[in-house]
Amino acid sequence: MGEGPVRVAVIGVGILGAAVGWNLSRQGAEVILIDAAQPGEGVTNWSFSWVNASNKTVTRAYYELNVAGLVACRELAAAIGPSSWWYPSGHLRWTDDPAAEARLLETAELLAAWGYGVEVRTGAEARRLEPALALPDEAPVVFYPDEAWVHGRRLVGRLVGQAAAERRFGAGVREIGTGAGGRVEAVVLSDGSRLGVDAVVNAAGPSAAQVAALVGRRLPMRREPGVVTRLSCADVPIGRVMHAPHVEIRPDGDASVVLHSREIDALIDTGEEPAELGRLLHASARRVVPGLGGARVGETRVAFRPIPGDGFPSVGAVPSVPGYYEAVTHSGITLGPVIGRLLAAEILGGKRDDLLDGFRPERFTP
Ligand SMILES: Cc1cc2nc3c(=O)[nH]c(=O)nc-3n(C[C@H](O)[C@H](O)[C@H](O)COP(=O)(O)OP(=O)(O)OC[C@H]3O[C@@H](n4cnc5c(N)ncnc54)[C@H](O)[C@@H]3O)c2cc1C
C-alpha cells in the first residue's frame, strides 16, 4: 500500500459493513461506504436480531466468537450510545415439546458449565417478568439475563452517521480492478464511477458470492431463506426477546413487534404468499401473547441468510488476492460488532486474531 492513510472501500452497508467501516474510520483509514441500495435496509432490517451465544454451541470456537460478539455489542453501546438500538433485557425460552424441552435443559446445563449466564425458572416466575404471557405455571422456562435484541437498521444509521467516511449509496460495485500481483486497486460502480482504493471489504451479505466473483473467487453460500413479520400495535405487550412454542417474538420499538419461526420458514418454498405466512406467524404469536390479538400484520418479508457453505463466518484476508477481505456471516447482528473490530485491526495492522481461526476465507480456496 502507498504512503498516507489506507483507502478502503466497504462493499455493502448492513451491520457487517457499517461495523467494519466505523472501526476503520476510527483508526484513521480513508473509508468509502458503498451500498447498491440504502444502508441497513438489507437482511439487517429483516432479521430476528437476537444477540446471543446460547444458540451457538455447535462448536466451542463458534460459541466463544459469539460470546465475544455479545461483549462487543455492549462495548459498542458504551462507545456510541445505546438509545434506540440496544435492548439488553435478556431472553426467555420454553417449548411445549418434551424432547425439545429435554434438549433445552441439557444445553442450559452445558452453558452453565461454560460460565454463561443462564437460569431455569417456572412459567409462573416468567410471568412476573412478562405478565402478558400465556404459559403453564409449572413449565420450565430458561432465562438468559445477558442476552439482548438490537434494532439493526437504527444501529447501522448510527454507525454510518458517526463514521468519518465518504458515502456512495444507490450504486453498487460492478467491478473490482486489480493490478500487479493481483492486488486490488480500484472499484467501479454501476453509475460508471471508478474509485482508486488500497483494499476492499466484501460485506455484501446474501450477495457476497457475486462480489467475490468480481475477483475470480468462488465463495460457496447456502440457500436458507427466512420470513419475518412486523406487527403494528398501539401498546407493545412484551418487554424482551423470546423463543416460545412455535414462534419467536420480540419488541421492535414503541409500536411494533417482530415475529419469526423456523417452522414457518419451512413453508417458504411451498409457494405460500408472504402475507399468508405473516398471518400464520400472527396466529402462533396470539396463542402465546393473547394481547397481540388486536395487532395488525404489517409488512412480511422473505430474506436470505448470508451463510457460507459450511455454516460458519468467512472473515479476513484472502492471501491470493492482496487487498481483498471478507466479512460474511450468519448471526451477523450478534457478530457484526466483534467482526468489525477484528477485521479493521487486521486490515490496518496485519493482526490476525486467534478468535477468527477456523472462520478464515482460505478454507474455501481450492
Ligand atoms: C429470518 C432471519 C433471522 C435472523 N435472525 C438473527 C438473529 O436472531 N440474530 C443474529 O445475530 N442474526 C440473525 N440473522 C442473520 C443476520 O440478520 C445477518 O447475518 C446480518 O443481518 C447480515 O448483515 P450483512 O451486513 O452481512 O447483510 P445486509 O444487511 O444484507 O447488507 C448487505 C448490503 O450489501 C449491499 N450490496 C449487495 N451487493 C452489493 C454490491 N455489489 N455493491 C454494493 N452494495 C451491495 C446490499 O444492498 C445490502 O445493503 C437472521 C437472518 C434472517 C434472514
The ligand as an ORCA input file, in Angstrom:
! r2SCAN-3c Opt
* xyz 0 1
  C     -35.014    -14.648      9.213
  C     -33.669    -14.254      9.753
  C     -33.470    -14.247     11.131
  C     -32.216    -13.902     11.637
  N     -32.062    -13.854     12.992
  C     -30.880    -13.467     13.523
  C     -30.745    -13.332     14.925
  O     -31.700    -13.555     15.683
  N     -29.540    -12.938     15.418
  C     -28.466    -12.669     14.604
  O     -27.389    -12.327     15.106
  N     -28.581    -12.772     13.253
  C     -29.754    -13.171     12.709
  N     -29.906    -13.262     11.347
  C     -28.734    -13.021     10.497
  C     -28.414    -11.550     10.376
  O     -29.588    -10.814     10.150
  C     -27.428    -11.369      9.227
  O     -26.281    -12.180      9.452
  C     -26.957     -9.902      9.111
  O     -28.045     -9.009      9.086
  C     -26.144     -9.781      7.824
  O     -25.758     -8.450      7.668
  P     -24.945     -8.015      6.372
  O     -24.453     -6.647      6.651
  O     -23.958     -9.078      6.038
  O     -26.024     -8.083      5.194
  P     -27.102     -6.986      4.716
  O     -27.771     -6.325      5.860
  O     -27.990     -7.671      3.726
  O     -26.203     -5.889      3.994
  C     -25.578     -6.165      2.774
  C     -25.665     -4.915      1.929
  O     -24.892     -5.118      0.750
  C     -25.473     -4.381     -0.285
  N     -24.933     -4.905     -1.556
  C     -25.137     -6.108     -2.138
  N     -24.433     -6.210     -3.288
  C     -23.745     -5.050     -3.421
  C     -22.828     -4.538     -4.390
  N     -22.470     -5.254     -5.473
  N     -22.318     -3.296     -4.217
  C     -22.657     -2.552     -3.124
  N     -23.536     -2.988     -2.180
  C     -24.063     -4.216     -2.324
  C     -26.967     -4.580     -0.073
  O     -27.710     -3.539     -0.686
  C     -27.066     -4.581      1.451
  O     -27.435     -3.310      1.970
  C     -31.143    -13.573     10.772
  C     -31.361    -13.552      9.398
  C     -32.611    -13.892      8.888
  C     -32.840    -13.838      7.417
*
